[in-house]
Amino acid sequence: MGLLKEVLLLPAAPLRGSMWVMRRVLDEAERQYYDPTVIRSALARLEQKLEAGEIDAEEFDRLEDELLDRLEQAQAYQMQRPFGE
């Protein structure tokens, strides 16, 4: 039965391969988006921009709030992921 199933599904192989690749890309994008180290680095760069006068305090506050929200989301994301994933 397994061989018959594989033969019948053979025309869908390119689609299955594409879906596998898209899933790996999505997994990596999520890993990077929810990486606390990346978010903390972005917060540090944001503070440097404020100190250098590249952004004003209002823009800093808005962007900092977004990054802090993302950091909270990252912590929740890390908690819900199975160990070792």
All heavy atoms as an XYZ file, in Angstrom:
695
protein
N       0.818     -1.188      0.000
C       0.000      0.000      0.000
C       0.859      1.248      0.000
O       0.540      2.222     -0.636
C      -0.942     -0.036      1.210
C      -1.915      1.104      1.263
S      -3.077      0.979     -0.104
C      -4.071      2.389      0.215
N       1.971      1.255      0.712
C       2.844      2.423      0.791
C       3.404      2.818     -0.560
O       3.470      3.988     -0.897
N       3.805      1.830     -1.362
C       4.352      2.115     -2.688
C       3.277      2.687     -3.590
O       3.527      3.644     -4.329
C       4.947      0.837     -3.291
C       5.555      0.986     -4.681
C       6.697      1.998     -4.645
C       6.068     -0.362     -5.176
N       2.071      2.150     -3.535
C       0.962      2.654     -4.345
C       0.644      4.100     -3.963
O       0.434      4.953     -4.824
C      -0.273      1.767     -4.169
C      -1.510      2.184     -4.962
C      -1.225      2.199     -6.459
C      -2.674      1.260     -4.648
N       0.652      4.368     -2.695
C       0.390      5.729     -2.216
C       1.447      6.688     -2.765
O       1.123      7.776     -3.236
C       0.389      5.749     -0.689
C       0.181      7.105     -0.081
C       0.231      7.030      1.431
C       0.231      8.391      2.058
N       0.403      8.348      3.498
N       2.712      6.292     -2.705
C       3.794      7.143     -3.214
C       3.659      7.382     -4.721
O       3.885      8.486     -5.184
C       5.159      6.528     -2.891
C       5.516      6.587     -1.422
C       5.608      8.001     -0.885
O       6.152      8.884     -1.576
O       5.122      8.228      0.242
N       3.289      6.350     -5.467
C       3.126      6.488     -6.920
C       1.969      7.438     -7.223
O       2.078      8.298     -8.104
C       2.907      5.105     -7.588
C       2.475      5.269     -9.045
C       4.169      4.270     -7.494
N       0.873      7.308     -6.482
C      -0.270      8.180     -6.720
C       0.010      9.627     -6.326
O      -0.514     10.557     -6.938
C      -1.499      7.657     -5.972
C      -2.072      6.336     -6.485
C      -3.195      5.862     -5.567
C      -2.581      6.484     -7.914
N       0.839      9.806     -5.334
C       1.156     11.158     -4.870
C       2.359     11.772     -5.576
O       2.692     12.929     -5.340
C       1.395     11.157     -3.361
C       0.167     10.864     -2.507
C       0.564     10.804     -1.032
C      -0.918     11.886     -2.716
N       2.990     11.018     -6.469
C       4.173     11.504     -7.162
C       3.940     12.816     -7.903
O       4.791     13.708     -7.838
C       4.701     10.425     -8.113
C       6.063     10.678     -8.729
C       7.116     10.870     -7.630
C       6.456      9.527     -9.631
N       2.811     13.004     -8.580
C       2.614     14.304     -9.253
C       2.586     15.493     -8.290
O       2.872     16.620     -8.677
C       1.258     14.145     -9.934
C       1.090     12.685    -10.124
C       1.761     12.060     -8.921
N       2.285     15.249     -7.034
C       2.239     16.325     -6.049
C       3.596     16.553     -5.378
O       3.712     17.433     -4.534
C       1.187     16.013     -4.995
N       4.620     15.809     -5.767
C       5.934     15.914     -5.114
C       6.501     17.330     -5.167
O       6.988     17.819     -4.149
C       6.903     14.899     -5.711
N       6.447     18.022     -6.319
C       6.975     19.398     -6.323
C       6.226     20.306     -5.344
O       6.846     21.133     -4.675
C       6.771     19.864     -7.757
C       6.731     18.612     -8.562
C       6.074     17.598     -7.663
N       4.943     20.118     -5.228
C       4.154     20.922     -4.296
C       4.536     20.588     -2.859
O       4.714     21.489     -2.028
C       2.654     20.679     -4.516
C       1.721     21.430     -3.585
C       1.894     22.931     -3.743
C       0.279     21.029     -3.854
N       4.692     19.313     -2.567
C       5.086     18.914     -1.212
C       6.463     19.449     -0.871
O       6.705     19.919      0.243
C       5.053     17.392     -1.071
C       3.649     16.836     -1.092
C       3.530     15.361     -0.792
N       4.747     14.585     -0.828
C       4.842     13.371     -1.355
N       3.797     12.799     -1.896
N       5.979     12.716     -1.325
N       7.367     19.422     -1.845
C       8.714     19.967     -1.626
C       8.674     21.469     -1.405
O       9.364     21.996     -0.526
N       7.850     22.157     -2.166
C       7.716     23.609     -2.003
C       7.123     23.947     -0.645
O       7.554     24.905      0.012
C       6.820     24.195     -3.104
O       7.411     24.023     -4.361
N       6.148     23.187     -0.218
C       5.535     23.421      1.090
C       6.552     23.187      2.202
O       6.584     23.933      3.181
C       4.315     22.509      1.284
C       3.167     22.817      0.333
S       2.504     24.469      0.539
C       1.723     24.280      2.118
N       7.399     22.167      2.045
C       8.425     21.897      3.039
C       9.394     23.071      3.144
O       9.733     23.517      4.245
C       9.173     20.607      2.678
C      10.221     20.246      3.666
C      10.063     19.532      4.819
C      11.613     20.593      3.610
N      11.275     19.411      5.476
C      12.233     20.057      4.762
C      12.386     21.297      2.694
C      13.591     20.207      5.011
C      13.735     21.459      2.955
C      14.322     20.910      4.099
N       9.816     23.587      1.996
C      10.740     24.721      1.972
C      10.084     25.953      2.590
O      10.688     26.649      3.410
C      11.217     25.029      0.536
C      11.945     26.356      0.465
C      12.098     23.901      0.026
N       8.833     26.223      2.247
C       8.136     27.378      2.809
C       8.004     27.248      4.327
O       8.137     28.234      5.053
C       6.769     27.563      2.146
C       6.876     28.038      0.717
S       5.364     28.544     -0.121
C       4.127     27.468      0.458
N       7.763     26.044      4.808
C       7.643     25.840      6.251
C       8.977     26.106      6.953
O       9.024     26.707      8.019
C       7.168     24.403      6.531
C       6.922     24.137      7.979
C       5.740     24.938      8.488
N       5.864     25.102      9.924
C       5.324     26.065     10.627
N       4.580     26.957     10.030
N       5.488     26.146     11.905
N      10.085     25.649      6.343
C      11.406     25.902      6.924
C      11.704     27.407      6.947
O      12.245     27.924      7.922
C      12.514     25.196      6.126
C      12.418     23.671      6.089
C      12.682     22.945      7.400
N      11.649     22.783      8.358
C      10.529     22.049      8.274
N      10.246     21.383      7.197
N       9.682     21.965      9.268
N      11.358     28.115      5.868
C      11.580     29.564      5.812
C      10.750     30.265      6.885
O      11.240     31.148      7.593
C      11.272     30.119      4.401
C      11.239     31.641      4.393
C      12.284     29.594      3.395
N       9.499     29.862      7.022
C       8.633     30.443      8.051
C       9.171     30.157      9.448
O       9.201     31.058     10.302
C       7.209     29.909      7.912
C       6.198     30.423      8.936
C       6.065     31.934      8.850
C       4.856     29.750      8.728
N       9.624     28.951      9.697
C      10.197     28.601     10.999
C      11.403     29.483     11.323
O      11.535     29.981     12.439
C      10.619     27.130     11.044
C       9.441     26.172     11.085
O       8.308     26.619     11.350
O       9.661     24.968     10.830
N      12.275     29.686     10.334
C      13.464     30.518     10.556
C      13.082     31.981     10.770
O      13.648     32.658     11.629
C      14.431     30.390      9.378
C      15.692     31.201      9.526
C      16.548     30.827     10.723
O      16.407     29.716     11.271
O      17.395     31.661     11.122
N      12.111     32.469     10.017
C      11.652     33.850     10.199
C      11.068     34.048     11.593
O      11.347     35.052     12.257
C      10.622     34.208      9.130
N      10.275     33.098     12.058
C       9.722     33.175     13.409
C      10.823     33.113     14.458
O      10.801     33.858     15.431
C       8.722     32.034     13.658
C       7.391     32.229     12.999
C       6.435     31.084     13.275
O       6.871     30.013     13.759
O       5.244     31.255     12.994
N      11.794     32.263     14.237
C      12.896     32.137     15.193
C      13.632     33.468     15.327
O      13.918     33.925     16.433
C      13.869     31.047     14.761
C      14.932     30.741     15.824
C      16.037     29.851     15.297
N      16.818     30.476     14.248
C      17.731     31.439     14.451
N      17.947     31.897     15.648
N      18.413     31.941     13.447
N      13.892     34.110     14.205
C      14.601     35.385     14.245
C      13.721     36.496     14.816
O      14.198     37.332     15.585
C      15.079     35.774     12.849
C      16.214     34.922     12.363
C      16.705     35.313     10.997
O      16.428     36.394     10.501
N      17.436     34.423     10.353
N      12.447     36.516     14.451
C      11.535     37.550     14.939
C      11.361     37.470     16.451
O      11.306     38.491     17.134
C      10.174     37.422     14.247
C       9.199     38.505     14.648
C       9.263     39.764     14.072
C       8.223     38.274     15.615
C       8.367     40.763     14.434
C       7.331     39.266     15.993
C       7.405     40.510     15.387
O       6.532     41.492     15.767
N      11.282     36.262     16.980
C      11.047     36.061     18.405
C      12.332     35.845     19.209
O      12.277     35.459     20.373
C      10.104     34.874     18.626
C       8.694     35.148     18.179
C       8.107     34.408     17.162
C       7.938     36.152     18.773
C       6.807     34.658     16.758
C       6.644     36.408     18.377
C       6.082     35.655     17.370
O       4.797     35.912     16.972
N      13.486     36.110     18.621
C      14.759     35.943     19.323
C      14.981     37.144     20.247
O      15.162     38.270     19.778
C      15.900     35.833     18.318
C      17.245     35.549     18.966
O      17.345     35.621     20.206
O      18.190     35.253     18.216
N      14.962     36.923     21.571
C      15.141     38.041     22.506
C      16.454     38.798     22.306
O      16.520     40.008     22.509
C      15.100     37.379     23.883
C      14.408     36.087     23.668
C      14.734     35.671     22.274
N      17.499     38.119     21.887
C      18.784     38.771     21.659
C      18.680     39.795     20.532
O      19.219     40.900     20.631
C      19.869     37.720     21.333
O      19.902     36.753     22.382
C      21.227     38.358     21.177
N      17.979     39.428     19.471
C      17.798     40.344     18.343
C      16.989     41.561     18.784
O      17.317     42.699     18.435
C      17.102     39.612     17.168
C      16.715     40.579     16.067
C      17.997     38.511     16.625
N      15.968     41.333     19.578
C      15.114     42.436     20.040
C      15.899     43.362     20.967
O      15.815     44.593     20.847
C      13.852     41.887     20.734
C      13.044     41.027     19.751
C      12.998     43.032     21.268
C      11.943     40.211     20.399
N      16.682     42.801     21.868
C      17.493     43.633     22.770
C      18.528     44.443     21.995
O      18.811     45.598     22.333
C      18.159     42.766     23.828
C      17.181     42.244     24.854
C      17.873     41.489     25.984
N      16.889     40.827     26.815
C      16.618     39.533     26.775
N      17.263     38.730     25.948
N      15.695     39.014     27.566
N      19.085     43.860     20.949
C      20.029     44.599     20.103
C      19.330     45.756     19.410
O      19.892     46.852     19.287
C      20.650     43.671     19.054
O      21.448     42.692     19.661
N      18.109     45.514     18.957
C      17.337     46.579     18.312
C      17.034     47.699     19.310
O      17.073     48.885     18.958
C      16.050     46.016     17.723
N      16.755     47.336     20.554
C      16.532     48.352     21.589
C      17.793     49.174     21.827
O      17.730     50.405     21.972
C      16.076     47.692     22.895
C      14.621     47.239     22.953
C      14.396     46.306     24.138
C      13.690     48.437     23.026
N      18.941     48.525     21.853
C      20.207     49.236     22.051
C      20.489     50.176     20.885
O      20.908     51.326     21.096
C      21.347     48.238     22.226
N      20.262     49.720     19.651
C      20.464     50.582     18.476
C      19.511     51.767     18.505
O      19.884     52.878     18.135
C      20.277     49.780     17.189
C      21.444     48.862     16.865
C      21.364     48.297     15.450
N      20.099     47.649     15.154
C      19.802     46.388     15.424
N      20.682     45.615     16.014
N      18.623     45.883     15.088
N      18.293     51.514     18.958
C      17.298     52.580     19.047
C      17.762     53.654     20.034
O      17.662     54.857     19.755
C      15.953     51.993     19.470
C      14.757     52.922     19.468
C      14.490     53.452     18.067
C      13.536     52.191     20.009
N      18.298     53.228     21.162
C      18.805     54.183     22.155
C      19.986     54.970     21.592
O      20.110     56.178     21.825
C      19.201     53.450     23.429
C      19.527     54.386     24.563
C      19.700     53.670     25.882
O      19.374     52.482     25.983
O      20.182     54.328     26.812
N      20.841     54.306     20.831
C      21.967     54.997     20.204
C      21.477     56.064     19.234
O      22.040     57.161     19.166
C      22.870     54.001     19.474
C      23.662     53.099     20.385
C      24.405     52.011     19.630
O      24.158     51.763     18.449
N      25.312     51.331     20.324
N      20.424     55.748     18.477
C      19.862     56.725     17.538
C      19.309     57.931     18.281
O      19.459     59.069     17.828
C      18.762     56.084     16.688
C      19.260     55.169     15.615
C      18.107     54.662     14.773
C      18.606     53.817     13.627
N      17.502     53.443     12.719
N      18.674     57.694     19.423
C      18.150     58.798     20.223
C      19.291     59.676     20.720
O      19.240     60.911     20.604
C      17.329     58.264     21.397
C      16.779     59.319     22.360
C      15.744     60.196     21.656
C      16.178     58.662     23.595
N      20.331     59.055     21.259
C      21.472     59.808     21.782
C      22.210     60.563     20.686
O      22.754     61.632     20.934
C      22.420     58.868     22.517
C      21.840     58.316     23.811
C      22.690     57.242     24.452
O      23.740     56.873     23.874
O      22.301     56.757     25.526
N      22.220     60.012     19.476
C      22.900     60.670     18.352
C      22.032     61.754     17.719
O      22.485     62.463     16.824
C      23.291     59.636     17.309
N      20.783     61.853     18.153
C      19.894     62.865     17.600
C      19.257     62.475     16.270
O      18.688     63.324     15.586
N      19.352     61.208     15.915
C      18.777     60.745     14.653
C      17.254     60.622     14.732
O      16.579     60.669     13.704
C      19.385     59.407     14.249
C      20.876     59.485     13.970
C      21.485     58.124     13.670
O      20.743     57.195     13.291
O      22.710     57.987     13.834
N      16.732     60.416     15.940
C      15.283     60.347     16.141
C      14.937     61.204     17.356
O      15.785     61.452     18.221
C      14.784     58.895     16.343
C      15.468     58.233     17.552
C      14.970     58.069     15.080
C      14.907     56.868     17.904
N      13.688     61.653     17.417
C      13.268     62.446     18.573
C      12.679     61.528     19.648
O      12.496     60.329     19.436
C      12.272     63.539     18.160
C      10.991     62.985     17.551
O      10.751     61.768     17.637
O      10.214     63.782     16.999
N      12.395     62.111     20.803
C      11.915     61.327     21.947
C      10.573     60.668     21.659
O      10.317     59.541     22.094
C      11.819     62.212     23.178
N       9.721     61.346     20.907
C       8.399     60.785     20.589
C       8.528     59.522     19.739
O       7.888     58.508     20.017
C       7.555     61.835     19.863
C       6.148     61.390     19.576
C       5.347     62.492     18.894
O       5.444     63.652     19.301
O       4.619     62.150     17.939
N       9.373     59.594     18.713
C       9.578     58.422     17.854
C      10.262     57.309     18.648
O       9.928     56.130     18.499
C      10.402     58.784     16.628
C      10.551     57.636     15.654
C      11.267     58.016     14.381
O      11.709     59.161     14.233
O      11.382     57.125     13.521
N      11.211     57.676     19.501
C      11.883     56.685     20.338
C      10.865     55.948     21.206
O      10.890     54.718     21.275
C      12.935     57.363     21.227
C      13.541     56.431     22.237
C      14.572     55.571     21.880
C      13.071     56.396     23.544
C      15.123     54.705     22.812
C      13.615     55.534     24.480
C      14.652     54.686     24.112
N       9.982     56.701     21.859
C       8.981     56.076     22.731
C       8.079     55.122     21.961
O       7.782     54.020     22.426
C       8.127     57.147     23.421
C       8.890     57.902     24.495
O       9.923     57.384     24.969
O       8.458     59.016     24.852
N       7.663     55.540     20.764
C       6.784     54.693     19.951
C       7.488     53.395     19.552
O       6.945     52.297     19.721
C       6.326     55.458     18.712
C       5.372     54.674     17.809
C       4.974     55.472     16.578
N       6.104     55.842     15.741
C       6.712     55.027     14.886
N       6.317     53.773     14.776
N       7.712     55.453     14.139
N       8.711     53.525     19.056
C       9.457     52.348     18.611
C       9.868     51.460     19.784
O       9.852     50.233     19.671
C      10.682     52.776     17.801
C      10.375     53.468     16.470
C      11.655     54.019     15.847
C       9.660     52.531     15.519
N      10.209     52.091     20.898
C      10.565     51.317     22.077
C       9.371     50.498     22.568
O       9.518     49.318     22.913
C      11.049     52.240     23.195
C      11.474     51.484     24.442
C      11.808     52.399     25.594
O      11.071     53.386     25.815
O      12.797     52.109     26.282
N       8.180     51.115     22.578
C       6.974     50.384     22.975
C       6.739     49.172     22.074
O       6.395     48.090     22.545
C       5.749     51.296     22.961
C       5.736     52.284     24.112
O       6.491     52.085     25.090
O       4.978     53.274     24.026
N       6.928     49.361     20.763
C       6.747     48.251     19.818
C       7.733     47.116     20.115
O       7.361     45.943     20.107
C       6.926     48.741     18.384
C       5.802     49.634     17.889
C       6.066     50.184     16.501
O       7.046     49.751     15.835
O       5.293     51.058     16.069
N       8.994     47.486     20.370
C      10.005     46.460     20.641
C       9.758     45.763     21.978
O       9.957     44.555     22.090
C      11.401     47.078     20.600
C      11.916     47.422     19.199
C      13.192     48.254     19.289
C      12.149     46.165     18.388
N       9.323     46.515     22.978
C       9.032     45.893     24.275
C       7.830     44.953     24.173
O       7.822     43.880     24.783
C       8.805     46.963     25.341
C      10.052     47.758     25.735
C       9.690     48.891     26.678
C      11.121     46.867     26.329
N       6.819     45.347     23.388
C       5.687     44.447     23.144
C       6.167     43.174     22.449
O       5.741     42.063     22.781
C       4.617     45.131     22.295
C       3.855     46.206     23.047
O       3.927     46.241     24.296
O       3.181     47.027     22.379
N       7.046     43.355     21.478
C       7.589     42.203     20.750
C       8.393     41.307     21.685
O       8.342     40.077     21.571
C       8.458     42.710     19.604
C       8.899     41.636     18.659
C       9.522     42.261     17.443
N      10.668     41.495     17.027
C      11.630     41.937     16.248
N      11.598     43.151     15.782
N      12.631     41.164     15.931
N       9.123     41.905     22.628
C       9.887     41.119     23.585
C       8.957     40.289     24.468
O       9.227     39.120     24.743
C      10.768     42.036     24.437
C      11.772     41.365     25.355
C      12.739     40.475     24.582
C      12.544     42.424     26.133
N       7.835     40.873     24.869
C       6.842     40.114     25.650
C       6.284     38.961     24.824
O       6.116     37.848     25.331
C       5.714     41.024     26.102
C       6.074     41.952     27.232
C       4.910     42.833     27.651
O       3.748     42.481     27.373
O       5.171     43.880     28.259
N       5.983     39.239     23.559
C       5.486     38.190     22.672
C       6.529     37.087     22.515
O       6.189     35.905     22.480
C       5.151     38.758     21.294
C       3.970     39.685     21.270
C       3.819     40.355     19.910
O       4.661     40.218     19.030
N       2.743     41.099     19.750
N       7.788     37.480     22.423
C       8.869     36.502     22.259
C       8.961     35.599     23.479
O       9.155     34.388     23.343
C      10.194     37.223     22.027
N       8.804     36.181     24.654
C       8.867     35.374     25.866
C       7.697     34.392     25.920
O       7.877     33.224     26.287
C       8.892     36.282     27.092
C      10.191     37.049     27.205
C      10.148     38.159     28.237
O       9.098     38.581     28.680
N      11.323     38.651     28.604
N       6.511     34.839     25.529
C       5.349     33.942     25.490
C       5.553     32.855     24.435
O       5.221     31.682     24.654
C       4.086     34.734     25.214
N       6.113     33.231     23.291
C       6.380     32.286     22.208
C       7.360     31.207     22.674
O       7.165     30.022     22.405
C       6.935     33.043     21.004
C       7.343     32.178     19.840
C       6.395     31.669     18.962
C       8.682     31.881     19.598
C       6.771     30.880     17.882
C       9.070     31.097     18.524
C       8.104     30.602     17.673
O       8.479     29.820     16.614
N       8.412     31.631     23.379
C       9.404     30.686     23.871
C       8.790     29.711     24.878
O       9.158     28.544     24.931
C      10.582     31.422     24.514
C      11.363     32.308     23.566
C      12.083     31.552     22.472
O      12.472     30.410     22.654
N      12.244     32.180     21.327
N       7.855     30.202     25.683
C       7.210     29.356     26.692
C       6.304     28.293     26.059
O       6.176     27.193     26.593
C       6.384     30.220     27.655
C       7.216     31.167     28.488
S       8.177     30.323     29.729
C       6.895     29.927     30.880
N       5.670     28.607     24.934
C       4.722     27.664     24.325
C       5.378     26.677     23.382
O       4.765     25.677     23.021
C       3.599     28.411     23.608
C       4.008     29.036     22.294
C       2.884     29.799     21.641
O       1.871     30.049     22.252
N       3.053     30.171     20.400
N       6.606     26.934     22.985
C       7.309     26.015     22.078
C       7.745     24.765     22.813
O       8.182     24.841     23.955
C       8.543     26.688     21.478
C       8.204     27.696     20.418
C       9.405     28.338     19.842
N      10.389     27.336     19.446
C      11.651     27.610     19.217
N      12.112     28.810     19.334
N      12.479     26.655     18.869
N       7.642     23.611     22.166
C       8.147     22.377     22.790
C       9.649     22.472     22.983
O      10.351     23.116     22.212
C       7.802     21.290     21.777
C       6.798     21.880     20.868
C       6.991     23.360     20.895
N      10.135     21.820     24.019
C      11.558     21.831     24.319
C      12.350     21.276     23.155
O      11.992     20.270     22.559
C      11.844     20.998     25.578
C      13.288     20.997     25.968
C      13.844     22.110     26.551
C      14.077     19.892     25.743
C      15.184     22.125     26.915
C      15.410     19.894     26.102
C      15.967     21.012     26.678
N      13.461     21.959     22.807
C      14.347     21.481     21.763
C      13.951     21.900     20.371
O      14.610     21.578     19.416
N      12.885     22.639     20.242
C      12.453     23.050     18.910
C      13.108     24.330     18.520
O      13.461     25.172     19.237
C      10.937     23.248     18.904
C      10.368     23.365     17.519
C       8.871     23.504     17.545
O       8.222     22.521     17.887
O       8.381     24.590     17.254
